Amino acid sequence: KNTSKPGPVKRTKEETVKMIKDIYMAACERNVELGDGVVIHVLTKDKGIETDVHPLHMPFIEDWITHPMTIINRLHEKSPATFEQDVQAYFRTNIDNPELYKEIPSLNDRESEHPLPSGCLVRYRAMIQDMGDDEIYCTHYKVRSNDHQQVEVEKSAKYTDLFICPPGYTVIDQEPPREKFSSRQCFSCIPVPNETQWVKEGYRAHFGEEFTMQKRSFDDYSNIQQLLSPMKRLKTTAPMETSSESSETTVKTEPVEAISKPEYIVKVYDSSEDILLNTMVEFIGIYYDHGVVKADSLQSANETDQDQSLPRKTIHCIQYKKLSHINPLLHYQPTLELNQIQMARQCLLSLFESIFPNDKLLCEYLLLHLISRTYVRQPSSAYGKLSLNISHVSSEQLQTLQQLLQTILSLHSTLSITVQTLNTTQLMPNKNVAKDDENDNFLMQTPLQLPFNSHLLIDETKMECGQLTTLGLNNIKLLQDLLRQQTLKYEFHIYQLDYDCDIRCLIVSSTKSVLPCDVYIRYQTDQEVDQITFPNLSKEQIDNIRRYLTYIGQQLELDQTINQASSDINTYIQEDFVNMRKQKLLTNLDDFHLLLVLARQVVLFE
């Protein structure tokens, strides 16, 4: 077509093979789904059929994300002895680059109608919901070429559930030696269950995550009134800085639909530290949407029996990081200045005083409650917690408080308890370990299985008189242990285990709660609060409040001064305790420790 005198062109065998490779390489540069290689069969007079397998994908920037196993296989072929170190070094270099990190697709907030291709590199911010037994897998296997040369090549089975057989080769069906086996940890992970909406929006803005759950971004809201949508519609007549006129509040309740989240099995290799239940972790690994097939079953990807596959999706972890918090605002600004702390505290108290006017003491306790953290654990006790019970508040105040907490906290959930819900709802996480079926042998999640540093609002305003069943009494006992000891029981068919947790519990009730709390405050006002007036805070001020609450909580966890106090300070504390007991100001040691907790929190947050 492009030659002036077309006709037969004589080429050597090498030139012809090179031309075919160039054609396929040019095609693969334009279509990433073309395949991993091309098999060229050359019919010769002397040697018969010669087979040449040529890989197609070139190492361009998308290759390490869309086809990470291609990079891993190349590193294994290059140096099998240092293969594992080379893989970690290669991916760590790319992941540590902020711009390349954003290119990695995230499984968070991705809807099922937009699935990711199997075999790509992904990010996944999750909570460890269940822990499975270690899985034994075959680390290496061999494949044999189908030509007359019968060339055997050793492949790595790490980071995959199946034996991948390249074109023109067949998996050698033989029992590997014992040194070819290793183990990997298996975790059942779910998205962080009580992650608030603004956190999802923050990760999308800062780290490039796809977001499809809500049409309007939280970044579009400019003040606190708009941020409290959609359940509350608040309108402002004038800013607080320029006018003394107040804002007006109107309330409209809309149902919030629960969004089902997928569950993934994450497989971790060579873990140097313990990953505990309910820990928040960010995994970066290779995602597979095929069924879970054991790698030691000697099956290739083309020979998998689909009937034996499980419906769960897997992630083979290359790198992971434990998350002490999930506040995206602290990523670029990990510390706060003194003036920022003072301003955030002042703004936060003004918001609380808008909900609970004429009661500054309640607002101060509410602020102390939000920044409290458990820092010392002893048998049957947890020190540092500050559970709070507020009573005699209106439904309007409760509803506004719920929306405000969802706006400023990164981990928040609500639990409404009545006699009926206590008698019919199983609050204790349970797992039937007696069942052999992997589909039935999993931990059932409940509203109380939450990550560390979570906040739980227990709504007791609709509690009425009634008789509790055995299940209801067990649920009450479960909540009592959570409030007193910061432990949660898990049931495993024939036995129960206590797991440590750190959940700040706020109870709102009509009268004093039936559950034990560190501090009880009855809200008293001369007039009923039917409309709530908020100060007109900007989004920058709201973000500063969000940073403040997470930052101060982190400081309470890291501060060890109470454990390293000098002997003189300990002597003063003991003398104060003895004097208070003499004056009958204290009844037990727990009351005195509550004063120490309050003093420690006041010093840090001011």
C-alpha positions in Angstrom: 0.0 0.0 0.0 2.8 2.5 1.0 5.3 1.1 -1.5 5.6 2.4 -5.1 6.6 -1.0 -6.5 4.9 -3.6 -4.2 6.1 -7.1 -4.5 7.6 -10.0 -2.5 10.2 -9.0 0.0 12.9 -11.5 1.1 13.7 -11.5 4.8 15.7 -13.8 7.0 14.2 -15.8 9.9 15.6 -13.3 12.4 14.3 -10.3 10.5 10.8 -11.9 10.3 10.7 -12.7 14.0 11.8 -9.2 14.9 9.2 -7.7 12.6 6.4 -9.8 14.3 7.6 -8.7 17.8 7.7 -5.1 16.7 4.1 -5.3 15.4 2.8 -6.8 18.7 4.9 -4.3 20.8 3.3 -1.4 18.9 -0.1 -2.9 19.4 0.4 -3.4 23.2 1.5 0.2 23.7 -2.0 1.2 22.6 -4.0 -1.5 24.2 -3.0 -2.6 27.8 -5.5 -5.6 27.6 -3.7 -7.2 24.7 -2.0 -9.8 26.9 1.3 -10.6 28.6 3.1 -12.2 25.7 3.1 -13.6 22.2 4.1 -17.1 21.2 5.8 -17.3 17.8 6.1 -20.8 16.2 8.8 -20.9 13.5 8.7 -23.9 11.1 12.2 -24.7 9.9 13.6 -27.3 7.6 16.3 -28.6 9.9 14.9 -28.2 13.4 11.2 -28.5 12.8 9.0 -26.2 14.9 10.8 -23.7 17.1 8.8 -21.8 19.8 9.7 -18.3 20.9 7.8 -16.6 23.8 8.2 -12.8 23.8 6.8 -10.7 26.7 4.7 -7.7 25.5 4.3 -5.2 28.2 6.9 -2.6 28.5 7.9 -1.1 31.9 6.0 2.2 31.4 4.5 4.1 34.4 1.1 2.4 34.5 2.7 -1.1 34.3 3.5 -1.3 38.0 -0.1 -0.4 38.9 -2.1 -2.3 36.2 0.2 -5.3 36.0 2.3 -5.5 39.2 2.9 -9.3 38.8 4.8 -8.6 35.6 7.3 -6.5 37.6 7.4 -9.1 40.3 8.1 -12.0 37.8 10.8 -10.0 36.2 12.5 -9.3 39.5 12.3 -13.0 40.3 13.9 -14.0 37.0 16.6 -11.4 37.4 17.7 -12.5 40.9 15.8 -15.3 42.7 18.1 -15.0 45.8 17.3 -11.4 46.5 13.8 -11.5 45.0 11.8 -10.6 48.1 14.1 -7.6 49.1 14.0 -6.4 45.5 10.2 -6.4 45.4 9.9 -4.5 48.6 12.5 -1.9 47.5 10.9 -1.4 44.1 7.4 -0.8 45.3 8.5 1.2 48.4 10.3 3.7 46.1 7.1 4.3 44.1 4.7 4.3 47.1 6.8 6.8 49.0 6.5 9.2 46.1 3.3 11.3 46.9 2.5 11.8 43.2 2.8 8.1 42.3 1.0 7.1 45.5 -2.1 9.0 44.3 -2.1 7.0 41.1 -2.8 3.8 43.0 -6.6 3.2 42.8 -8.5 2.9 46.2 -11.1 0.3 47.0 -12.7 2.6 49.5 -16.0 4.2 48.4 -15.9 2.4 45.0 -19.2 1.1 43.9 -19.7 -2.4 42.6 -20.8 -1.2 39.1 -17.3 0.2 38.6 -15.0 -2.8 39.6 -11.3 -2.8 39.3 -9.5 -5.3 37.0 -8.1 -8.3 38.6 -4.4 -8.3 39.2 -4.0 -4.5 39.6 -2.3 -2.7 42.6 -4.8 -1.1 45.0 -5.0 0.8 48.3 -7.4 -0.3 51.0 -8.1 1.6 54.2 -9.8 -1.0 56.5 -10.5 -2.4 59.9 -9.5 -5.9 60.9 -12.9 -7.5 61.4 -11.8 -11.1 61.8 -8.6 -13.1 61.9 -8.2 -16.4 60.2 -5.6 -19.2 60.6 -2.3 -18.9 58.8 -2.4 -20.2 55.3 0.3 -22.6 54.0 1.2 -21.9 50.4 3.8 -23.1 47.9 6.4 -20.4 47.4 7.7 -21.7 44.0 6.6 -23.9 41.2 8.0 -25.0 37.8 6.6 -24.7 34.3 7.8 -26.6 31.2 7.8 -25.3 27.6 5.6 -27.2 25.2 8.3 -27.4 22.4 10.7 -30.2 21.8 13.3 -28.5 24.1 11.2 -29.0 27.2 12.8 -26.1 29.0 11.9 -25.9 32.7 11.5 -22.5 34.4 11.0 -21.8 38.1 8.3 -19.3 39.0 7.3 -17.5 42.3 3.9 -18.2 43.7 4.0 -15.3 46.1 1.4 -12.6 45.9 -1.1 -14.8 44.1 -3.6 -17.5 44.8 -3.0 -19.4 41.5 -0.1 -20.8 39.5 0.2 -18.5 36.6 1.3 -20.3 33.5 2.7 -18.2 30.6 1.7 -19.0 27.0 3.5 -22.0 25.5 4.2 -23.6 28.9 2.5 -26.1 31.2 2.7 -26.4 35.0 4.7 -29.4 36.2 2.5 -31.5 38.4 4.8 -32.7 41.1 5.0 -32.4 44.9 7.3 -29.5 45.9 9.9 -30.1 48.6 9.2 -28.9 52.1 11.5 -25.9 51.9 9.2 -24.6 49.1 6.4 -24.0 51.5 5.7 -20.9 53.7 2.9 -19.3 55.6 0.9 -16.1 55.3 -1.5 -14.4 57.6 -5.2 -14.1 56.6 -7.4 -11.2 57.7 -11.0 -10.5 57.0 -11.2 -6.8 56.5 -14.0 -4.3 56.0 -14.1 -0.5 55.5 -13.9 1.4 58.8 -17.5 1.0 59.9 -18.0 4.3 61.7 -15.9 6.5 59.4 -17.7 9.8 59.0 -18.6 11.4 55.7 -16.1 14.3 55.8 -13.2 11.8 56.3 -14.2 10.1 53.1 -14.3 13.4 51.3 -10.9 14.4 52.9 -9.2 11.3 51.6 -10.7 11.9 48.1 -9.4 15.5 48.1 -5.9 14.8 49.5 -5.2 11.3 48.1 -7.2 11.2 44.9 -9.7 8.5 45.9 -12.8 8.0 43.7 -16.0 9.1 45.4 -19.4 8.3 44.1 -21.6 8.1 47.3 -22.7 11.8 47.4 -23.2 14.2 44.6 -22.1 17.3 46.4 -18.7 17.5 47.9 -18.2 18.6 51.5 -15.6 21.1 50.2 -18.5 23.0 48.6 -19.9 23.9 52.0 -18.5 27.1 53.5 -19.9 27.2 57.0 -21.2 25.1 59.9 -24.8 25.5 58.9 -24.3 23.9 55.5 -22.0 21.2 56.9 -24.8 19.9 59.1 -26.9 18.9 56.1 -28.7 16.8 54.9 -30.6 15.9 58.1 -30.7 19.5 59.4 -31.3 22.6 57.3 -29.8 25.6 59.1 -30.0 29.1 57.8 -28.0 32.2 58.9 -29.2 35.7 58.8 -25.8 37.4 59.6 -22.3 36.4 60.5 -21.3 36.6 64.2 -18.3 38.8 63.4 -20.3 41.6 61.7 -23.7 41.7 63.3 -25.3 40.9 66.6 -28.3 39.3 65.0 -28.7 35.6 65.6 -29.1 32.7 63.2 -32.2 30.7 62.8 -32.5 27.0 62.7 -35.1 24.8 61.1 -35.1 21.0 61.4 -36.0 18.5 58.8 -35.4 14.8 59.3 -34.6 12.5 56.4 -33.9 8.8 56.4 -30.3 7.8 55.9 -29.8 4.7 53.8 -27.2 2.2 54.9 -24.6 1.5 52.3 -23.4 -2.1 52.1 -19.6 -2.5 51.9 -17.7 -5.4 50.3 -15.5 -7.6 52.4 -12.0 -8.6 51.4 -9.6 -11.3 52.5 -6.1 -9.6 53.0 -3.1 -11.9 53.0 0.0 -10.5 54.7 3.5 -11.9 54.2 6.5 -11.6 56.5 4.8 -9.5 59.1 7.2 -8.1 61.7 4.6 -6.8 64.1 1.3 -8.0 65.4 -1.9 -6.9 63.7 -4.7 -7.1 66.3 -8.4 -7.3 65.9 -10.2 -4.0 65.2 -6.9 -2.3 64.2 -7.2 0.2 61.4 -4.7 -0.5 58.6 -3.9 0.8 55.2 -3.0 -2.1 52.9 -1.3 -1.7 49.5 -1.3 -4.9 47.5 -2.5 -6.9 44.5 -6.2 -7.2 44.1 -7.9 -10.3 42.7 -11.6 -10.7 42.0 -11.5 -14.4 41.3 -12.4 -17.0 43.9 -10.0 -17.9 46.6 -8.0 -21.0 45.5 -5.1 -22.3 47.5 -1.8 -21.8 45.8 -0.6 -25.3 46.9 -3.4 -27.0 45.0 -1.2 -27.1 41.9 -3.8 -25.5 39.7 -3.1 -22.9 37.0 -5.2 -19.9 36.3 -6.7 -21.5 33.2 -7.6 -24.8 35.0 -9.5 -23.4 37.9 -12.8 -25.1 38.8 -15.1 -22.2 39.3 -17.5 -24.3 41.4 -14.8 -24.7 44.0 -14.1 -20.9 44.2 -15.3 -18.8 47.1 -17.1 -15.6 46.4 -14.7 -13.4 48.5 -12.2 -11.1 46.9 -8.6 -11.1 48.0 -5.7 -8.6 48.4 -2.1 -9.9 48.6 -0.4 -7.3 50.7 2.9 -5.8 49.5 3.1 -3.1 52.1 0.9 -2.0 55.0 0.7 0.7 57.7 -1.1 0.8 61.0 -3.3 3.8 61.4 -3.5 5.5 64.8 -6.1 7.8 63.3 -7.8 8.4 60.0 -8.0 12.2 60.1 -6.7 13.3 56.6 -6.3 16.9 57.7 -3.3 15.9 59.9 -1.4 14.4 57.0 0.0 17.7 55.8 -0.3 19.5 59.2 0.6 16.9 61.9 1.0 19.5 64.7 -0.9 22.5 65.9 0.3 25.8 67.3 -0.8 27.2 70.6 -3.0 29.8 69.0 -4.7 27.2 66.9 -5.4 25.1 69.9 -6.9 28.0 71.8 -9.0 29.1 68.8 -10.3 25.6 68.2 -11.3 25.2 71.9 -13.1 28.5 71.9 -15.0 27.7 68.7 -15.9 24.2 69.9 -17.3 25.5 73.2 -19.3 28.1 71.3 -20.9 25.3 69.3 -21.8 23.3 72.4 -23.2 26.4 74.1 -25.5 26.9 71.2 -26.9 23.4 71.8 -26.9 23.7 75.6 -27.3 27.4 76.5 -26.8 28.5 80.0 -24.8 25.4 81.0 -21.1 26.0 80.5 -20.2 23.2 82.9 -21.9 20.6 80.7 -20.1 22.0 77.6 -16.7 21.8 79.4 -17.4 18.2 80.4 -18.5 17.4 76.9 -15.2 18.7 75.5 -13.2 16.8 78.0 -15.1 13.7 77.1 -14.4 14.0 73.4 -10.6 14.2 73.9 -10.4 11.4 76.6 -8.2 8.4 75.8 -7.4 5.2 77.8 -3.7 5.3 78.7 -3.3 2.7 81.5 -4.9 -0.7 81.9 -5.1 -2.7 85.0 -7.1 -5.9 85.7 -10.8 -5.0 85.7 -10.1 -1.3 85.2 -9.1 1.2 82.5 -7.7 4.6 83.4 -8.0 7.7 81.2 -11.6 7.1 80.0 -14.3 9.6 80.7 -17.8 8.3 80.0 -20.5 11.0 80.2 -24.2 10.8 80.8 -26.4 13.8 79.9 -30.1 13.7 80.7 -33.2 15.9 80.3 -32.4 17.2 76.8 -34.9 17.8 74.1 -35.2 15.8 70.9 -34.1 18.8 69.0 -30.9 19.1 71.1 -30.1 15.4 70.7 -30.6 15.5 66.9 -28.4 18.6 66.6 -25.7 17.1 68.8 -25.7 13.9 66.7 -25.2 15.9 63.5 -22.5 18.1 65.1 -20.5 15.0 66.2 -20.7 13.5 62.8 -19.3 16.8 61.4 -16.3 17.2 63.7 -15.3 13.6 64.7 -13.6 11.2 62.4 -15.0 8.0 64.0 -18.6 8.3 65.3 -21.6 6.0 65.5 -25.0 6.0 67.3 -26.7 3.2 69.1 -30.3 3.5 70.2 -31.4 1.1 73.0 -34.8 0.3 74.2 -36.2 -2.8 76.0 -37.2 -4.3 72.6 -33.9 -3.7 70.9 -32.0 -5.1 73.9 -34.2 -8.3 73.9 -33.9 -8.8 70.1 -30.5 -7.6 69.1 -27.2 -9.5 69.5 -24.6 -6.9 70.6 -21.9 -9.4 71.3 -19.7 -10.3 68.3 -19.9 -14.1 67.8 -18.3 -16.7 65.7 -19.2 -20.4 65.5 -15.8 -22.0 65.4 -17.3 -25.5 65.5 -18.4 -25.2 61.8 -16.1 -26.5 59.2 -17.7 -24.6 56.3 -15.6 -21.5 55.6 -18.7 -19.6 54.5 -20.3 -20.1 58.0 -17.2 -19.9 60.1 -16.8 -16.1 60.3 -17.1 -13.5 63.0 -20.5 -11.8 63.0 -20.1 -8.0 63.3 -22.2 -6.0 65.7 -22.6 -2.3 66.3 -20.1 -2.5 69.2 -17.3 -3.9 67.2 -15.5 -0.6 66.5 -11.9 0.5 65.9 -9.8 2.0 68.7 -10.4 5.7 69.5 -14.0 5.6 68.3 -16.9 7.6 69.7 -20.3 6.0 70.5 -23.4 7.9 71.3 -25.9 5.7 73.1 -29.4 7.1 72.8 -31.5 6.0 75.8 -34.2 8.6 75.5 -36.8 6.1 74.2 -36.2 3.6 77.0 -39.4 2.5 78.8 -40.3 0.1 81.6 -40.3 -3.5 80.6 -38.9 -7.0 81.3 -35.6 -8.0 79.9 -35.0 -11.5 78.5 -31.7 -13.4 78.9 -30.4 -11.8 75.8 -31.4 -8.4 77.1 -29.6 -9.0 80.4 -26.5 -10.2 78.5 -26.5 -7.0 76.4 -26.8 -4.8 79.5 -23.8 -6.7 81.1 -21.9 -6.2 77.8 -22.5 -2.5 77.9 -21.6 -2.2 81.6 -18.2 -3.9 80.9 -17.6 -1.6 78.0 -18.2 1.5 80.2 -16.4 0.3 83.3 -13.4 -1.6 81.9 -13.2 -0.7 78.2 -13.4 -4.4 77.3 -15.8 -6.2 75.0 -16.7 -9.9 75.1 -16.5 -12.0 72.0 -18.3 -15.4 71.8 -16.7 -18.3 70.1 -19.4 -21.0 70.3 -18.3 -22.7 73.5 -16.2 -20.0 75.2 -15.9 -16.2 75.5 -12.9 -13.9 75.3 -12.5 -10.3 76.5 -10.8 -7.9 74.0 -9.5 -4.5 75.0 -11.1 -1.5 73.3 -11.0 2.3 73.5 -14.5 3.6 72.8 -15.6 7.0 74.2 -19.3 6.5 75.3 -21.7 9.4 75.5 -25.1 8.4 76.9 -28.1 10.7 76.4 -31.1 9.7 78.4 -34.4 11.1 79.8 -33.3 10.5 83.4 -30.1 9.1 84.9 -29.0 6.2 82.8 -29.3 2.6 83.9 -25.7 2.2 82.7 -22.7 3.2 84.8 -20.9 6.4 83.8 -18.0 8.4 85.2 -19.8 11.7 85.1 -23.6 12.4 85.1 -24.9 15.8 84.3 -28.6 16.8 84.3 -29.2 19.6 81.9 -31.2 22.4 83.4 -32.6 25.5 81.7 -35.3 28.0 82.4 -36.9 27.7 79.0 -37.3 24.9 76.5 -34.9 24.9 73.6 -36.9 24.5 70.4 -34.6 26.3 68.0 -30.8 26.2 67.9 -28.7 29.2 66.9 -25.1 28.4 65.7 -22.3 30.9 65.3 -21.3 31.3 61.7 -18.0 29.4 61.6 -16.0 29.1 58.4 -14.8 25.8 56.9 -11.3 26.7 58.0 -12.4 27.0 61.6 -14.3 23.7 61.3 -11.2 22.0 59.9 -9.2 23.4 62.8 -11.6 21.9 65.2 -11.2 18.5 63.5 -7.5 18.7 63.7 -7.6 19.8 67.3 -9.8 16.9 68.5 -7.5 14.3 66.9 -4.3 16.0 67.8 -5.1 16.4 71.5 -6.3 12.8 71.7 -2.9 11.7 70.2 -1.1 13.7 72.7 -3.0 12.1 75.6 -1.9 8.7 74.2 1.7 9.6 73.8 2.1 11.5 77.1 3.7 9.3 79.7 4.3 11.9 82.4 1.8 10.3 84.7 3.8 7.1 84.6 7.1 8.9 85.0 6.2 11.3 87.8 8.8 12.1 90.3 8.7 10.8 93.9 7.8 14.3 95.2 4.8 14.6 92.9 3.7 11.1 94.0 4.0 12.2 97.6 1.8 15.2 97.1 -0.8 13.1 95.3 -0.9 10.6 98.2 -1.2 13.4 100.8 -4.0 15.0 98.9 -5.8 11.7 98.7 -5.4 11.1 102.4 -6.7 14.6 103.2 -9.7 14.3 101.0 -10.6 11.0 102.6 -10.3 12.6 106.0 -12.6 15.4 104.9 -15.0 12.8 103.4 -14.7 14.4 100.0 -13.9 11.1 98.4 -15.4 7.7 98.9 -13.0 5.5 97.0 -9.8 5.5 94.9 -11.8 5.6 91.6 -13.2 9.0 92.5 -9.7 10.3 93.2 -8.4 8.9 89.9 -11.3 10.7 88.1 -9.9 14.0 89.4 -6.5 13.1 88.2 -7.9 12.3 84.7 -9.7 15.6 84.6 -6.7 17.5 85.7 -4.5 15.9 83.1 -7.0 16.6 80.3 -7.5 20.2 81.3 -3.7 20.8 81.3 -3.3 19.3 77.9 -6.2 20.7 76.0 -5.6 24.3 77.3 
